[in-house]
Amino acid sequence: MVITVTLIMLCFSYRKTILLITSFAVSGIVVQLIKHWFKAPRPVVYFEKQLNSIHFVRDIALLHTNSFPSGHTVTAFSAAVVLSYLAVNKRLGFIYLLLALSVAYSRMYLSQHFFEDVTAGSIIGTMSTIMWITWMDSRPFMHSERWSRGLLKRK
C-alpha cells in the first residue's frame, strides 16, 4: 500500500510525495523504537496455554515478538492523516479514517495484536504525523513551484 500510494502521489506532486514518504519514515522509526523498548509478546505467546480454545484465521502466520504498538496501524493512520491533510475534499478524511480503522481491526481479528496495541498505534501514527507535517510543510522550499510539480505535471 505504501509503495502504491507513493507512486501515484509522485505522478502529481513532489511536495505531497515528500510529505507522505517522510511521514511514513518518521512514524515508522518512532514505532520501531517503541516496539524494541517494550518487547511485548503477541497474543499467540500471551495465550499460549489456552491456544486450543482460541479461534485463529486459517493459513495466517502468527508472529511472536514485539506486539506493542501495531506498526500496520501506525502506517494506516499516518497515511490517513497525510491524505486527509492533502485532500481538496476534506470529506474524504472520513473514508481514510474508516480504512485506517479497518486495518487496526484486521490486526486484532488476525490475532496479531491486542486492542491496546492498535489503540497506541493509532495515536502514535496520528500524533507523529501531525507534528511532522506541521513542521515539514512550514519549510519555505516545500511551497516552491518546483515542488508543486509531479512526474505528469511539467511546466
C-alpha positions in Angstrom: 0.0 0.0 0.0 2.8 2.4 0.9 4.5 1.9 -2.4 1.3 2.2 -4.5 0.1 5.4 -2.8 3.6 6.9 -3.0 3.9 6.1 -6.7 0.5 7.6 -7.5 1.3 10.7 -5.5 4.7 11.0 -7.3 2.9 11.5 -10.6 1.1 14.6 -9.4 3.2 16.4 -6.8 6.7 16.1 -5.4 5.7 18.1 -2.3 2.8 15.7 -1.5 5.1 12.7 -2.1 7.8 14.1 0.2 5.2 14.7 2.9 3.9 11.2 2.5 7.2 9.4 2.4 8.8 11.3 5.3 5.7 10.9 7.4 5.9 7.1 6.9 9.6 7.2 7.7 9.2 9.3 10.9 6.2 7.3 12.2 7.9 4.1 11.3 11.1 5.0 13.2 9.1 6.0 16.2 7.1 2.8 16.3 10.2 0.6 15.8 11.9 2.3 18.7 8.9 1.8 20.9 8.4 -1.8 19.8 12.0 -2.6 20.7 11.8 -0.8 24.0 8.7 -2.6 25.2 9.3 -6.0 23.6 5.7 -7.1 24.3 4.6 -10.6 23.4 2.0 -11.1 20.7 -1.4 -12.7 21.6 -0.2 -16.2 20.5 2.6 -16.0 23.1 0.5 -14.4 25.8 -2.3 -17.0 25.5 0.0 -20.0 24.7 -1.7 -22.1 27.4 -5.2 -21.5 26.0 -4.5 -21.8 22.3 -6.9 -24.8 21.9 -9.8 -22.6 22.9 -9.0 -19.6 20.7 -10.2 -19.4 17.1 -7.5 -18.4 14.6 -7.8 -17.4 11.0 -6.6 -20.3 8.9 -3.3 -20.0 7.0 -2.1 -16.9 8.8 1.4 -17.0 10.1 1.3 -15.8 13.7 4.1 -13.5 14.8 5.5 -13.9 18.3 7.5 -10.8 19.3 7.2 -7.0 19.6 3.5 -6.6 19.7 3.2 -3.1 21.2 2.4 -0.9 19.3 1.0 -2.1 16.0 3.2 -0.9 13.1 0.5 -1.6 10.5 -1.9 0.6 12.4 0.7 3.4 12.7 1.2 3.3 9.0 -2.5 3.3 8.2 -3.2 6.2 10.5 -0.2 8.1 9.2 -1.4 7.6 5.7 -5.0 8.7 6.7 -3.6 11.9 8.3 -1.4 12.9 5.3 -4.1 12.0 2.7 -6.7 14.0 4.7 -4.4 16.9 5.0 -3.7 17.0 1.3 -7.2 16.3 0.1 -9.1 19.1 -1.6 -12.4 17.5 -0.5 -12.0 17.2 3.3 -14.9 14.8 3.5 -12.5 12.1 2.1 -10.9 12.2 5.5 -13.8 10.2 6.9 -13.1 7.5 4.2 -9.4 7.5 5.1 -10.3 7.1 8.8 -12.6 4.1 8.1 -9.8 2.5 6.1 -7.3 3.1 8.9 -9.8 1.7 11.4 -10.3 -1.4 9.2 -6.5 -2.0 9.3 -6.5 -1.7 13.0 -9.4 -4.1 13.4 -7.8 -6.6 11.0 -4.7 -6.7 13.2 -6.8 -7.8 16.1 -9.0 -10.1 14.0 -5.9 -11.9 12.7 -4.7 -12.4 16.3 -1.6 -10.4 15.6 -2.2 -7.6 18.2 -4.2 -6.7 21.3 -6.6 -3.7 21.5 -4.0 -1.6 23.3 -1.5 -2.3 20.5 -3.8 -0.8 17.8 -5.0 2.0 20.1 -1.4 3.1 20.7 -0.6 2.6 17.1 -3.5 4.9 16.0 -2.4 7.6 18.5 1.3 7.3 17.5 0.5 7.3 13.8 -1.8 10.3 14.1 0.3 12.4 16.5 3.7 11.8 15.0 2.3 12.6 11.5 0.5 15.8 12.6 3.7 17.0 14.3 5.8 16.1 11.3 3.7 17.6 8.6 3.1 20.7 10.6 6.9 21.2 10.8 7.8 19.9 7.3 5.1 21.8 5.4 6.1 25.0 7.0 9.5 24.9 5.3 9.6 27.6 2.5 11.1 25.2 -0.1 8.1 22.9 0.2 5.9 25.5 -1.5 8.1 26.5 -4.4 6.8 26.0 -7.9 9.4 23.3 -8.5 8.0 21.0 -5.7 4.4 21.6 -6.8 5.0 19.6 -10.0 5.0 15.8 -10.3 6.1 13.4 -13.0 3.0 14.1 -15.0 2.9 17.9 -14.5 5.7 19.6 -16.4 6.0 23.4 -16.8 
